[in-house]
Amino acid sequence: MSLIRGAFWLALFAFFTFAFVVLFEYGTADFANGFKTEFVKAKAFVMQAGKPAKNDKPKK
């Protein structure tokens, strides 16, 4: 039960941190569009970080 509660608080912290950054960057007037924009950027970053590194050297 403690693990579930910890995961919930971690997810809540991550969400509100993301929302604060969007609010700081875009302000209240463009919050919804800024949230969408930053979510796409964050998703692209996670997808790119999850890919294995490219090996430029040919194997011998």
N, C-alpha and C positions, 0 to 999 in steps of 0.2 A: 504494500500500500504506500509505503514511503517513496518507493521508486516512481510510482505513478504521480504522486503529489509533486515530487521534484521535477519530473518531466513537464508537468503542467505549468509550474512556476517558471521553468526555463523557457518554455514556448511563449508564455505570457510576457516575460521580460523581453524576448527577442521581438515579438510583435510591437510592443510599445516603444522599444528603442528604434525600430524601423519607422514607426509612425512619427516619432519625434524628429528623426532625421529628415523625413519628407516634409514635415511641417516647417522645419528650420530652412530647408532649401527652397520650397515653393510658396510658403505662406498659406494663409487660410483661403485666399481667393481661388487658388489653383490646386488645392489639396488632392482632389479626386484624380485629376489628370496626372499630377505628380506622383501619386501613389501607384498608378498603373505604369507609368514610365519607369520608376525606380524598381518596381517588381519585375518588369521585363529585363532590366539590366542585371538585377540580382540573380534571376533565373538563368540568364545567359552565362553569368560568371560561374555559377555552381555547375552548370552543365559542362562548361569548358574546363573547369578545375577537376571534374570527375573523369575526364578522358586520360588515358595513359600518355606519358611523355613521348614525343616523337624522337626516334633515334636517327640522327643524320648520318652517322658513320655506317658504311656497309660492313656486313659481317664477312670475315675472312674464311 
